[in-house]
């Protein structure tokens, strides 16, 4: 497959997966919605594709041996997403808000990395599992069958009791 077509496919897959989760978040009127989740996934996929291209250049026959580890790029993306997610978390009056949004950003980044590496099966499965967790558990939160701790806002966490 043409290298540019392959890159396009990987980035479009990241766009679709990030879009599915972003759509769910936006439908619930959360701060990180469709555009944010798509951009996180595409950014992570871009880093992963770039890491793969770097790996190919390093391993190219006849090229000088270069000491580099493309996996560090992926590690940096995942670590950086932790900082982005931390910005989505707010504390007010002893309650923490934004944990689900932060976790979604982190998961979307991981899905983007999977797409960037061409691991579409993992990306698709992770998207489905995350969507079900967000959608199904979100619906359960608002039902009368849910424990009282689940009936809080989907981006809230109980007070720490440690």
N, C-alpha and C positions, 0 to 999 in steps of 0.2 A: 504494500500500500504506500502511496505517496506520503512522505514525511509530513507535509503541510496538511494533507487531508486527515491523517491520523491525529495530528494535534488538534485540528478543528473538531473532530469527533470526540476527543477526550474533553475538550472545553465545553462542547454542547451537552455532553453527558453530565458534567458538573453543573451546568446551568439548569438542566432539567431536574436533577436531584435536589439541588439547593432551592429551586423554585417550588417543588412539592412541599418541602418543609416550611419555606418562607410563606407560601400561600396559607398554610394552616395557621401560622403565627399571626399573619395579617388578618385573617378571618376572625381571630380572637382579639384583635385590636391591641397586639403587643408591640413593644417599641422596635424590635428587630423583625421586620416583616419580609416581604417578597424580595425587594431590591437588596436589602442587607444580606440575606441568606444566599442569594445568587452571587453577589460579589464576594462573599467569603469563600464559597465553593469554587468559583472561577479563580480567585487569587491563589487558593491552596493548590488547585489543579495546575495552574501556571507554574508555580514553584516546583511541583513534582515533575512536570514535563521538562522544565529546564534542567532539573537534576538528572533526568534520564538522558537528555542531550549531552550534558556534561560528562556523564558516565561513558557514553558512546565515543566522545572525543578523547577521553582519557585512554580508553581501551582500543582506539583505532590502530590498526597495524602500521608500523613504520613511524609512529609518532613517539616522541620522547616520553619516557615514563614520568608521570606527574603524580605527586603524592596529594591526593584530594579524596574526600569522602562525600559523594553527593547525598548520602543519607542525612548528613548534617543539615542540608537545606530543608528536608522534610521535618526534622526535629525542630528546627527553628520556627517553621510554620506552626506546628502544634503548640510550641511554647508561647509564641506570639499571640496565638488565639486565646490563650489563657488571660493575657493582659486585656485583650478586647472584651472578653467575657466579664472580666472583673469590672470594667467600666459600666456594664449593664446591671451590676448588683448594687442595690441601695439598701441602706439601713435606716430605719425610721422608727422611733419609739420602741426599740427592742425587737422589732421584727425585720427580717431580711426579705427583700423583694428582688426579683430578677434572676433567681437561680435557674429557672427553667429556660429563660432566654439565654443566659450565659452557657448553659449546657448545650442548648440547641446550636449556638454558634460554634462551639467546640466540635460537636458531632458533624455539623455541616463541613467544617474544615477537614475532618478526617475523611468524609465522603469525597470531598474535592480531591484530596491526595490520592485516594483509591482510583478516582476517574483519571487523574493525571498520570498514574502509573499503568493505566489500561486495565485495571481490575474491575471491570464493569459488574461482575456478579456480586462481589463484595459490596460495591457501591449501591447496587440495586437492593440487595437484601438489607443493608444498613438503613437505607432510605425508608423501606417498608416497615422495618421494626421501629424506627424513630417516629415515623408518621403514626403508626398504631399507638405507640406510647403517648404521643401528644394528643391525638384525636380521641382515642378510646378512653384513656384515663382522664382526659379533660371532660368528657361527657359524664364519666362516672363521678367526678368531683361534684358535679351539680345535681346528682341524683339523690334521692332520699335514702338509697341503700349504702351510700359511701360513709365511711367513718368520719367523725367530725373533723379530724385532722386533715382529711382530703377535701373537705368542703370549702376550705379557704381558697383564695385566689390562686390560680395555677402557677404564678410566679412568686409565691410566698413560701416561706419555710417556718416551721415552729421555732419558738425561742429555744436557744441552746440550753440544755439542762445539765451540762457536764460541770 
